[in-house]
Amino acid sequence: MTIEAELADGSVLEFPDGTSPQVIQATVKKMIAPQTGATPATPAPVAAPAAAPKSSGTLTNIVGGAIEPLLQMGTGMIAKPVSDVAGIGAIFADYLGLKKNDPTAVKRSVEEAMTYQPRTEGGQAVAQNVLAPIGGAIESGAQSLAGAITDNPIAQAGIKEAALQGVGFLGVKGAPKAAAALEAGNAARATELATRAANDSMRNQIRKQGQSIGLVAPAESLASETATRIGGADAAISIKNRSVMTNKLAEDVGLPKGAISDADITARSRELGKNYKAVETALGGDVTITPQFQAEVKNLLQPMEAKFSQDSTAFASLREPIQLLQQQLQNPTIPPNILMAKIRQLRSDARSLAKDTTGDPAKAERAMVNSKLAGLYEDMVDQSLKQSNKSGVLDAFRDARKKLSQIDLIDASRLSDGLIDPQRLATLVGRYGKDKRFVSGNLETIANFANTFKNVTKPVTKADLPTASRWELIAGLTSLGAAPATGGASLLGATPLMARAIVPTLAERGMLQGNLPSYKLSRTRKMLPNAVQAGMLGGAFSPYVEEQK
């Protein structure tokens, strides 16, 4: 059944059963207006130009831009099928000669009466500039689909409407699922980032400690990798870090900054050795070999003897260290002058052996044994001075001992240019310097940094920086020359040449420093689920906004 509304001229409008009285009244008024104004009794006065609508406030526009398009899409989706039924009814009434109505006018009147229209500038801008173009594209696609299927206008209208309703259905059903999938992805990513943050906590702590003393740890990103490949950033940063490391370690032990020479090492060691000479007097008589010393020596000796007795050929490198350790267990006491001389000799031998870079296992074992024996004798001296309440001598001895131990490591890791090899220093600290009394402060920071950031602590010099090839030089110069004619576009061809000129300077000034990586979801990623859901719904309902234009 239909609802009929008769106009003053006798024409009758038909509405689907259940259409609200407000919709019927609004439609009738719109149909009467053009009829009553078609033959005016008197000429209508020319209306004055309408005043420009008052601009809405900023907050109102923001709220309107977010809410009003949703209201327009929702009411438009409901009004669409109702207006189509009214229009189809008018078509059949006109075809049968029962009533003379314009079906298009009937359809549009019903649709406009039931659809909310944005009133704020923000709502109108979103509807007209965002949703309407999208809706137009979707509607055009639906029309093309219908035209490809059939030539019948009524069938085309039905297919088009079915396609638009299908898009709306998919949007309503798919948008929440898409948003849920993205939310699940965000949750998984957040868990992954939290795990990575826990795993990287030590690495990041080492990064911060290194940066606090002037070391450079570049950002771990695509841009950093690109700079490394094109401009040799790793080598340039390594040169910077080698200089900073050497200066910090030299400052800690009283060596001059810059390249360290053999003369610098000898002079500083001799100066610190004066404190060892004072120990000889302070100790007085012979020093008794303590049970603790003997136990520690046996702990070193027993595994070596077991290996050597198992295969003296394979473990021939242990022969001299074993003999050296066995000698230390023969005397129950030792005179102070011989003890201090023994410590100095053991340290000197250990330093010389540690400098070996050939990988000779015999030298490596002897260096390790000499270093540990020197430390055990020094522990015995420390204990004796402490028991004698000679605090002044003890403090001076401890300070000299720590600095001499660090000078040994510096000297053993020093290259021909007078700067340290960070990688070798880290290896030596791991092998000989496990005692936290001596491996602390800048030395510990530098060793940890070198172990962690190997790519920017390489033993390189300025001679190792990458240079431009002949072809890169030609391409760079050609690109620079063509820049005025190409509006600067040709400068891309000069990128490698310019990078290799600029990157070392940036590294020297510490301008390639990278920040700690972020372990939080980006703002864009957080907003993506809601944005995708709104976009899918907007795309689904946008055809009904397009029809309101």
DRENBAMAR-60026 format. One line per 3 residues: number of its first residue (from 0); their letters; for each residue x, y, z of C-alpha. Coordinates in nm, 3 decimals. Layout:
! DRENBAMAR-60026
NUM> a> X:Y:Z | ...
! end
This chain:
! DRENBAMAR-60026
0> mti> 0.000:0.000:0.000 | 0.100:0.360:-0.060 | 0.021:0.691:0.101
3> eae> -0.129:0.956:-0.132 | -0.108:1.334:-0.100 | -0.318:1.546:-0.340
6> lad> -0.188:1.888:-0.444 | -0.393:2.201:-0.522 | -0.375:2.137:-0.900
9> gsv> -0.522:1.790:-0.857 | -0.198:1.597:-0.894 | -0.131:1.324:-0.640
12> lef> 0.198:1.227:-0.479 | 0.252:0.868:-0.367 | 0.479:0.766:-0.079
15> pdg> 0.578:0.421:0.046 | 0.373:0.290:0.333 | 0.527:0.397:0.664
18> tsp> 0.673:0.728:0.539 | 0.659:0.978:0.824 | 0.415:1.275:0.806
21> qvi> 0.707:1.518:0.838 | 0.866:1.379:0.521 | 0.534:1.396:0.334
24> qat> 0.468:1.755:0.445 | 0.819:1.868:0.351 | 0.786:1.706:0.008
27> vkk> 0.446:1.864:-0.055 | 0.577:2.209:0.037 | 0.867:2.173:-0.208
30> mia> 0.630:2.064:-0.484 | 0.388:2.353:-0.418 | 0.658:2.624:-0.403
33> pqt> 0.754:2.618:-0.772 | 0.387:2.597:-0.877 | 0.277:2.902:-0.675
36> gat> 0.577:3.101:-0.792 | 0.542:3.012:-1.159 | 0.283:3.287:-1.240
39> pat> 0.322:3.562:-0.985 | 0.047:3.824:-0.967 | 0.297:4.102:-0.941
42> pap> 0.661:4.124:-1.036 | 0.877:3.996:-0.761 | 1.103:4.259:-0.615
45> vaa> 1.474:4.212:-0.668 | 1.615:4.071:-0.348 | 1.902:4.246:-0.183
48> paa> 2.228:4.053:-0.178 | 2.220:3.806:0.110 | 2.455:3.876:0.394
51> apk> 2.747:3.637:0.413 | 2.683:3.361:0.666 | 2.852:3.418:0.995
54> ssg> 3.164:3.213:1.024 | 3.148:2.940:1.286 | 3.400:2.930:1.565
57> tlt> 3.714:2.718:1.535 | 3.595:2.457:1.787 | 3.254:2.440:1.621
60> niv> 3.416:2.383:1.282 | 3.637:2.108:1.420 | 3.344:1.928:1.583
63> gga> 3.126:1.986:1.278 | 3.395:1.854:1.046 | 3.407:1.534:1.246
66> iep> 3.037:1.474:1.321 | 2.824:1.637:1.051 | 2.963:1.434:0.758
69> llq> 2.881:1.118:0.954 | 2.523:1.237:1.004 | 2.495:1.325:0.637
72> mgt> 2.628:0.986:0.527 | 2.405:0.792:0.768 | 2.081:0.975:0.690
75> gmi> 2.167:0.975:0.321 | 2.206:0.600:0.323 | 1.862:0.562:0.483
78> akp> 1.698:0.820:0.254 | 1.840:0.665:-0.063 | 1.622:0.352:-0.087
81> vsd> 1.312:0.538:0.036 | 1.349:0.811:-0.227 | 1.419:0.553:-0.496
84> vag> 1.092:0.372:-0.416 | 0.903:0.704:-0.429 | 1.064:0.786:-0.762
87> iga> 0.984:0.443:-0.908 | 0.622:0.481:-0.795 | 0.602:0.815:-0.973
90> ifa> 0.744:0.654:-1.290 | 0.472:0.389:-1.300 | 0.198:0.641:-1.217
93> dyl> 0.315:0.861:-1.499 | 0.343:0.564:-1.738 | -0.014:0.448:-1.663
96> glk> -0.144:0.803:-1.698 | -0.279:0.808:-1.345 | -0.079:1.105:-1.219
99> knd> 0.143:1.362:-1.383 | 0.452:1.399:-1.157 | 0.817:1.440:-1.235
102> pta> 0.970:1.118:-1.095 | 1.313:1.278:-1.060 | 1.168:1.568:-0.866
105> vkr> 0.975:1.331:-0.639 | 1.288:1.122:-0.576 | 1.506:1.424:-0.502
108> sve> 1.245:1.587:-0.276 | 1.211:1.278:-0.059 | 1.587:1.227:-0.042
111> eam> 1.661:1.589:0.049 | 1.389:1.594:0.312 | 1.531:1.286:0.489
114> tyq> 1.903:1.373:0.462 | 2.086:1.587:0.716 | 2.283:1.872:0.558
117> prt> 2.600:2.006:0.726 | 2.558:2.355:0.866 | 2.907:2.439:0.987
120> egg> 3.189:2.543:0.756 | 3.398:2.250:0.874 | 3.123:1.997:0.803
123> qav> 3.051:2.146:0.462 | 3.421:2.148:0.369 | 3.466:1.779:0.455
126> aqn> 3.145:1.681:0.276 | 3.213:1.879:-0.041 | 3.590:1.847:-0.072
129> vla> 3.658:1.500:0.066 | 3.353:1.274:0.071 | 3.179:1.403:-0.241
132> pig> 3.474:1.342:-0.477 | 3.521:0.991:-0.336 | 3.151:0.925:-0.371
135> gai> 3.156:1.057:-0.724 | 3.433:0.815:-0.819 | 3.249:0.519:-0.660
138> esg> 2.920:0.617:-0.819 | 3.089:0.655:-1.158 | 3.236:0.308:-1.121
141> aqs> 2.896:0.164:-1.029 | 2.739:0.335:-1.330 | 3.007:0.197:-1.561
144> lag> 2.951:-0.151:-1.419 | 2.579:-0.126:-1.477 | 2.631:0.002:-1.832
147> ait> 2.861:-0.287:-1.910 | 2.598:-0.539:-1.796 | 2.281:-0.410:-1.960
150> dnp> 2.134:-0.133:-2.177 | 1.800:-0.124:-1.994 | 1.778:0.204:-1.796
153> iaq> 1.567:0.051:-1.518 | 1.798:-0.249:-1.489 | 2.099:-0.019:-1.491
156> agi> 1.953:0.182:-1.203 | 1.893:-0.138:-1.008 | 2.245:-0.270:-1.069
159> kea> 2.397:0.064:-0.979 | 2.200:0.083:-0.656 | 2.289:-0.276:-0.569
162> alq> 2.656:-0.198:-0.623 | 2.637:0.112:-0.402 | 2.450:-0.078:-0.131
165> gvg> 2.710:-0.354:-0.156 | 2.991:-0.104:-0.105 | 2.809:0.032:0.198
168> flg> 2.756:-0.317:0.338 | 3.120:-0.410:0.292 | 3.224:-0.084:0.457
171> vkg> 3.002:-0.139:0.759 | 3.110:-0.500:0.802 | 3.473:-0.466:0.698
174> apk> 3.575:-0.144:0.872 | 3.556:-0.282:1.231 | 3.740:-0.597:1.124
177> aaa> 4.013:-0.399:0.953 | 4.049:-0.176:1.260 | 4.060:-0.483:1.488
180> ale> 4.331:-0.641:1.272 | 4.539:-0.323:1.288 | 4.489:-0.300:1.666
183> agn> 4.610:-0.659:1.699 | 4.911:-0.572:1.484 | 4.985:-0.273:1.706
186> aar> 4.963:-0.490:2.018 | 5.206:-0.742:1.870 | 5.441:-0.464:1.763
189> ate> 5.427:-0.306:2.110 | 5.523:-0.642:2.263 | 5.807:-0.679:2.014
192> lat> 5.935:-0.330:2.094 | 5.917:-0.396:2.469 | 6.120:-0.715:2.423
195> raa> 6.373:-0.533:2.207 | 6.400:-0.254:2.465 | 6.480:-0.511:2.734
198> nds> 6.737:-0.682:2.510 | 6.893:-0.350:2.410 | 6.902:-0.203:2.760
201> mrn> 7.271:-0.282:2.812 | 7.359:-0.166:2.461 | 7.175:0.161:2.513
204> qir> 7.340:0.213:2.851 | 7.681:0.166:2.691 | 7.581:0.408:2.414
207> kqg> 7.487:0.676:2.668 | 7.804:0.624:2.871 | 8.018:0.651:2.558
210> qsi> 7.837:0.961:2.439 | 7.888:1.120:2.780 | 8.267:1.123:2.724
213> glv> 8.246:1.239:2.362 | 8.228:0.913:2.168 | 8.004:0.898:1.862
216> apa> 7.750:0.621:1.814 | 7.554:0.683:1.494 | 7.183:0.630:1.457
219> esl> 7.091:0.278:1.352 | 6.874:0.369:1.056 | 6.855:0.361:0.678
222> ase> 6.993:0.715:0.660 | 7.296:0.616:0.867 | 7.359:0.308:0.653
225> tat> 7.331:0.521:0.338 | 7.581:0.773:0.476 | 7.815:0.485:0.556
228> rig> 7.795:0.339:0.207 | 7.822:0.669:0.020 | 8.042:0.883:0.241
231> gad> 8.237:0.633:0.451 | 8.079:0.748:0.778 | 8.197:0.444:0.977
234> aai> 8.562:0.509:0.897 | 8.529:0.882:0.966 | 8.357:0.821:1.300
237> sik> 8.617:0.557:1.392 | 8.894:0.816:1.344 | 8.705:1.058:1.569
240> nrs> 8.646:0.791:1.836 | 9.008:0.672:1.833 | 9.124:1.024:1.908
243> vmt> 8.871:1.074:2.189 | 8.951:0.736:2.345 | 9.326:0.792:2.339
246> nkl> 9.295:1.137:2.495 | 9.061:1.017:2.772 | 9.285:0.724:2.867
249> aed> 9.599:0.939:2.854 | 9.437:1.197:3.080 | 9.345:0.928:3.335
252> vgl> 9.702:0.798:3.375 | 9.889:1.127:3.334 | 10.013:1.085:2.977
255> pkg> 10.011:1.380:2.733 | 9.711:1.405:2.501 | 9.741:1.323:2.134
258> ais> 9.967:1.060:1.982 | 10.144:0.863:2.257 | 10.513:0.787:2.202
261> dad> 10.745:0.525:2.354 | 10.922:0.806:2.538 | 10.591:0.915:2.693
264> ita> 10.525:0.560:2.818 | 10.876:0.518:2.959 | 10.881:0.856:3.135
267> rsr> 10.542:0.812:3.298 | 10.613:0.453:3.405 | 10.942:0.559:3.563
270> elg> 10.768:0.840:3.750 | 10.501:0.607:3.888 | 10.769:0.349:3.969
273> kny> 10.901:0.584:4.239 | 10.605:0.486:4.452 | 10.709:0.122:4.414
276> kav> 11.058:0.214:4.532 | 10.907:0.366:4.847 | 10.731:0.035:4.913
279> eta> 11.065:-0.147:4.945 | 11.153:0.069:5.247 | 10.808:0.050:5.395
282> lgg> 10.797:-0.331:5.382 | 11.109:-0.362:5.599 | 11.220:-0.726:5.616
285> dvt> 11.147:-1.024:5.393 | 10.789:-1.072:5.283 | 10.631:-1.408:5.363
288> itp> 10.458:-1.583:5.072 | 10.097:-1.611:5.185 | 9.881:-1.926:5.157
291> qfq> 9.642:-1.730:4.941 | 9.922:-1.652:4.695 | 10.022:-2.018:4.680
294> aev> 9.661:-2.129:4.626 | 9.611:-1.883:4.341 | 9.935:-1.991:4.172
297> knl> 9.830:-2.357:4.198 | 9.493:-2.272:4.045 | 9.679:-2.130:3.746
300> lqp> 9.931:-2.411:3.731 | 9.718:-2.726:3.763 | 9.509:-2.690:3.442
303> mea> 9.826:-2.611:3.244 | 10.011:-2.914:3.382 | 9.713:-3.139:3.301
306> kfs> 9.702:-3.021:2.938 | 10.079:-3.046:2.896 | 10.097:-3.399:3.038
309> qds> 9.812:-3.505:2.808 | 9.985:-3.384:2.490 | 10.317:-3.203:2.528
312> taf> 10.336:-3.139:2.154 | 9.996:-2.981:2.112 | 10.040:-2.773:2.428
315> asl> 10.409:-2.693:2.388 | 10.326:-2.323:2.442 | 10.255:-2.402:2.810
318> rep> 10.607:-2.520:2.888 | 10.755:-2.180:2.987 | 10.448:-2.056:3.181
321> iql> 10.446:-2.380:3.381 | 10.813:-2.343:3.470 | 10.758:-1.980:3.571
324> lqq> 10.469:-2.071:3.801 | 10.656:-2.363:3.957 | 10.944:-2.131:4.045
327> qlq> 10.710:-1.905:4.243 | 10.625:-2.190:4.483 | 10.986:-2.275:4.578
330> npt> 11.064:-1.994:4.825 | 10.863:-1.930:5.144 | 10.987:-1.570:5.172
333> ipp> 11.116:-1.302:4.939 | 11.319:-0.981:5.008 | 11.133:-0.653:4.937
336> nil> 11.380:-0.531:4.672 | 11.364:-0.862:4.484 | 10.984:-0.869:4.517
339> mak> 10.938:-0.521:4.369 | 11.195:-0.591:4.097 | 11.011:-0.913:4.012
342> irq> 10.681:-0.724:3.983 | 10.835:-0.466:3.750 | 10.993:-0.737:3.534
345> lrs> 10.674:-0.941:3.513 | 10.477:-0.633:3.407 | 10.738:-0.533:3.149
348> dar> 10.744:-0.883:2.998 | 10.365:-0.902:2.996 | 10.340:-0.568:2.814
351> sla> 10.595:-0.673:2.550 | 10.430:-1.011:2.495 | 10.083:-0.856:2.478
354> kdt> 10.196:-0.637:2.187 | 10.244:-0.944:1.970 | 9.991:-0.952:1.687
357> tgd> 10.109:-1.272:1.518 | 9.875:-1.491:1.718 | 10.160:-1.695:1.871
360> pak> 9.989:-1.904:2.146 | 10.311:-1.931:2.350 | 10.342:-1.554:2.376
363> aer> 9.976:-1.516:2.461 | 10.003:-1.772:2.746 | 10.319:-1.616:2.885
366> amv> 10.168:-1.268:2.870 | 9.863:-1.389:3.062 | 10.069:-1.571:3.328
369> nsk> 10.311:-1.279:3.375 | 10.023:-1.032:3.414 | 9.843:-1.249:3.670
372> lag> 10.159:-1.323:3.866 | 10.239:-0.953:3.888 | 9.887:-0.892:4.016
375> lye> 9.915:-1.169:4.279 | 10.247:-1.030:4.410 | 10.096:-0.681:4.423
378> dmv> 9.799:-0.816:4.620 | 10.045:-0.962:4.869 | 10.226:-0.627:4.898
381> dqs> 9.891:-0.450:4.943 | 9.795:-0.685:5.226 | 10.132:-0.644:5.398
384> lkq> 10.116:-0.261:5.388 | 9.759:-0.268:5.516 | 9.855:-0.486:5.812
387> snk> 10.143:-0.249:5.889 | 9.903:0.050:5.902 | 10.114:0.240:5.649
390> sgv> 9.818:0.409:5.485 | 10.013:0.688:5.312 | 10.243:0.446:5.130
393> lda> 9.949:0.212:5.064 | 9.740:0.485:4.896 | 10.030:0.592:4.677
396> frd> 10.103:0.229:4.589 | 9.742:0.158:4.493 | 9.723:0.468:4.275
399> ark> 10.050:0.384:4.099 | 9.946:0.020:4.059 | 9.616:0.113:3.892
402> kls> 9.775:0.363:3.656 | 10.061:0.130:3.563 | 9.813:-0.147:3.489
405> qid> 9.621:0.086:3.259 | 9.942:0.211:3.094 | 10.028:-0.153:3.019
408> lid> 9.694:-0.192:2.837 | 9.731:0.140:2.655 | 10.083:0.056:2.541
411> asr> 9.986:-0.294:2.427 | 9.696:-0.159:2.219 | 9.885:0.140:2.077
414> lsd> 9.940:0.150:1.700 | 10.222:0.312:1.502 | 10.031:0.642:1.481
417> gli> 10.036:0.672:1.860 | 9.659:0.621:1.899 | 9.501:0.314:2.048
420> dpq> 9.334:0.035:1.855 | 8.995:0.019:2.032 | 8.927:-0.339:1.928
423> rla> 9.262:-0.462:2.059 | 9.218:-0.267:2.382 | 8.879:-0.435:2.437
426> tlv> 9.037:-0.777:2.376 | 9.322:-0.711:2.620 | 9.085:-0.580:2.887
429> gry> 8.880:-0.897:2.853 | 9.192:-1.112:2.877 | 9.397:-0.939:3.147
432> gkd> 9.187:-0.671:3.310 | 8.895:-0.842:3.480 | 8.982:-0.691:3.815
435> krf> 8.735:-0.402:3.865 | 8.991:-0.219:4.078 | 9.181:-0.137:3.761
438> vsg> 8.915:-0.163:3.490 | 8.674:0.115:3.577 | 8.581:0.466:3.473
441> nle> 8.680:0.569:3.123 | 8.876:0.249:3.056 | 8.571:0.033:3.124
444> tia> 8.344:0.265:2.924 | 8.581:0.264:2.626 | 8.631:-0.114:2.629
447> nfa> 8.256:-0.177:2.648 | 8.189:0.077:2.373 | 8.448:-0.083:2.145
450> ntf> 8.299:-0.427:2.204 | 7.946:-0.302:2.135 | 7.995:-0.060:1.844
453> knv> 8.266:-0.232:1.643 | 8.174:-0.056:1.319 | 8.272:0.287:1.456
456> tkp> 8.578:0.180:1.658 | 8.790:0.040:1.378 | 9.171:0.091:1.379
459> vtk> 9.166:0.321:1.076 | 9.340:0.647:0.988 | 9.259:0.930:0.747
462> adl> 9.448:0.741:0.478 | 9.182:0.469:0.501 | 8.890:0.703:0.422
465> pta> 8.720:0.611:0.093 | 8.807:0.832:-0.199 | 8.606:0.907:-0.509
468> srw> 8.674:0.688:-0.811 | 8.752:0.837:-1.148 | 8.395:0.781:-1.269
471> eli> 8.244:0.927:-0.952 | 8.466:1.232:-0.992 | 8.360:1.278:-1.356
474> agl> 7.992:1.226:-1.270 | 8.014:1.467:-0.978 | 8.182:1.745:-1.173
477> tsl> 7.944:1.700:-1.466 | 7.643:1.713:-1.233 | 7.769:2.026:-1.063
480> gaa> 7.825:2.196:-1.399 | 7.475:2.106:-1.518 | 7.302:2.227:-1.202
483> pat> 7.202:2.573:-1.333 | 7.048:2.427:-1.648 | 6.859:2.151:-1.463
486> gga> 6.735:2.363:-1.175 | 6.958:2.170:-0.936 | 6.813:1.827:-1.026
489> sll> 7.149:1.708:-1.160 | 7.307:1.750:-0.816 | 7.186:1.401:-0.729
492> gat> 7.464:1.270:-0.949 | 7.719:1.454:-0.733 | 7.592:1.304:-0.406
495> plm> 7.876:1.049:-0.360 | 8.140:1.312:-0.433 | 7.987:1.569:-0.196
498> ara> 7.924:1.308:0.076 | 8.286:1.199:0.082 | 8.391:1.560:0.117
501> ivp> 8.138:1.647:0.389 | 8.102:1.331:0.602 | 8.456:1.334:0.752
504> tla> 8.408:1.696:0.862 | 8.071:1.616:1.016 | 8.222:1.318:1.198
507> erg> 8.516:1.522:1.329 | 8.273:1.775:1.478 | 8.059:1.504:1.635
510> mlq> 7.761:1.594:1.416 | 7.681:1.232:1.320 | 7.578:1.145:1.674
513> gnl> 7.268:0.926:1.685 | 6.998:0.931:1.950 | 6.874:0.631:2.140
516> psy> 6.625:0.429:1.933 | 6.257:0.464:2.024 | 6.069:0.165:2.156
519> kls> 5.723:0.323:2.140 | 5.457:0.295:1.872 | 5.456:0.595:1.643
522> rtr> 5.166:0.838:1.661 | 5.073:0.751:1.304 | 5.057:0.381:1.385
525> kml> 4.840:0.446:1.689 | 4.596:0.652:1.482 | 4.588:0.411:1.187
528> pna> 4.309:0.173:1.309 | 4.063:0.460:1.363 | 4.172:0.634:1.044
531> vqa> 4.126:0.319:0.835 | 3.787:0.249:0.990 | 3.672:0.606:0.927
534> gml> 3.813:0.594:0.575 | 3.636:0.270:0.490 | 3.306:0.395:0.630
537> gga> 3.349:0.729:0.456 | 3.424:0.557:0.128 | 3.122:0.330:0.170
540> fsp> 2.877:0.610:0.244 | 3.034:0.880:0.029 | 2.808:0.812:-0.274
543> yve> 2.515:0.937:-0.068 | 2.702:1.261:0.000 | 2.779:1.303:-0.369
546> eqk> 2.410:1.287:-0.449 | 2.343:1.585:-0.224 | 2.562:1.821:-0.429
! end
